[in-house]
Amino acid sequence: MEFRMESDSIGLRQVPKDAYYGVQSLRAMENFKITGLKLNEEFIKSLAEIKKASAITNSAIGLLDEKIEKAITAACDEIIEGKLHEEFIVDPVQGGAGTSSNMNANEVIANRAIEILGEEKGNYKIVHPNDHVNMGQSTNDVIPTAGKITILRLLEKAMSKLEILHKALDEKSEEFDDVIKMGRTQMQDAVPIRLGQEFKAYSSVIKRNIARLNKVEKHLKVINMGGTAIGTGINADEEYLSKIVPTLNEVTNLGLMQAEDLIDSTQNLDIFVEVSSGIKNCAVSLSKMANDLRLMSSGPRTGFGEINLPSKQNGSSIMPGKVNPVIPEVMNQVAFNIIGNDVTITMAAEAGQLELNAFEPIIFYNLFQSIETLTNGVDTFVENCITGITANRERCRELVENSVGIITAICPHVGYKKAAKIAKTALKTGESVRKIIIREGILRESELNDILDPIGMTEPGISCKNLIAK
């Protein structure tokens, strides 16, 4: 392998001659062998968008030679298209508040721009990573802005999957609207409910989570570009400060806004805690739903057996024919991981000191992962589980008929004391509540049929009104 010599404040260092990254990226790669992973693809593109907008702005105000700006812009466009991503060699978890990621972008863009201008990589007299590509910027406004742009793009994908899930749950609520089943509280028989009502509740909580994430998206669009090191805008031209965000909007089409208080926006990372909380809330709702599906489908002979989940793969290496609820199980595990990530994000945001929080790399590593795993989890949840669920209608009805829980629906018609006596008799003898009531002449069968009508038992007041009418 051939090398070129580069220098930084640490000293001289050999860099592979064909590499687009430079000495600072190489040192970071060696120092931060943490996850073994590369920077998020969307994050890399976001960095390139910021560098492009900065070059255009600096050129427009006369600070950057137009020829250099065109070369930088062309290099950024290639990265935005997905090229040169293999040259981003730093680990996502790194010390230095993201300086390594920022310099990796600066070096790759500079060397590609040098190449575009017909010179050899490493000739920073032509295009310099700091003086030209990073002009008017700091790691401390570039990295949080790139993080927000990335999160906005990742959330867009997540929201589209959540909308599909919401629609699928709505469709199931209509399909199962006439399926009466036993409702349970604290894992004990409670009162009847329609399976469609349960699925409507799942749909409602997803709708609420979508609304919550829509709200947080607005806060993500407030960025600190122009604040440079600590929000005071040092080394940024006044005209650059006023034009960088509008230019970045032209590049990203995201409707970004410059923060009113750039110092606050630089040192406080509460927005990322807010995003993580929204993702965690969604994950908790999905995990609870997955728990319910595993319970309702349990069996097939000795459990609830109220619904059937699609069979996706063998469930055991030793028990023939066993099929496990693997899709709800993976949704649970996605949620567990997101909840853990949320703790890390919370602690990292709290750990900031004075004018900067140095822990954005771990925040973004966990937050990007949370959004992407939620997106992928929801995708498989819909495609491989929700849309294929079927109801065991007779089993559901049988459990209702044989449950003592239906006595609650009868209580307003016979009184609490008599209803309690019927329930105790049913539990003691194993007879159904219906059989005891008819045998003892407490209610006529026609009256009982009205009271135990599926709609009457699962909507407020209908049973009582029927009795009063008679």
Buried (B, 14 or more C-beta within 10 A) or exposed (E): EEEBEBEBEEEEBEBEEEBBBBBBBBBBBEBBEBEEEBBBEBBBBBBBBBBBBBBBBBBBBEBBEEBBBBBBBBBBBBBBEEEBBEBBBBBBBBBBBBBBBBBBBBBBBBBBBBBBBEBEBBBBEBBBBBEBBBBBBBBBBBBBBBBBBBBBBBBEBBBEBBBBBBEBBBBBBEBBBEBBBBBBEEEEBBBBBBBBBBBBBBBBBBBBBBEBBEEBBEEBBBBBBBBBBBBEBEEBBEBBBEBBBEBBBEBBEBEBEBBEEBBEBBBBBEBBBBBBBBBBBBBBBBBBBBBBBBBBBBBBEEEBBBBBBBEBEEBEEEEEEEBBBBBBBBBBBBBEBBBEBBEBBBEBBEEBEEEBBBBBBBBBBBBBBBBBBBBBBBBBBBBBBBBBBEBBBEBBBBBBBBBBBBBBBBBBBBEEEBBEBBBEBBEEEEBBBBEBBBEEEBBEEEBBEBBBBBEBBBEEEBBBEBEEEE
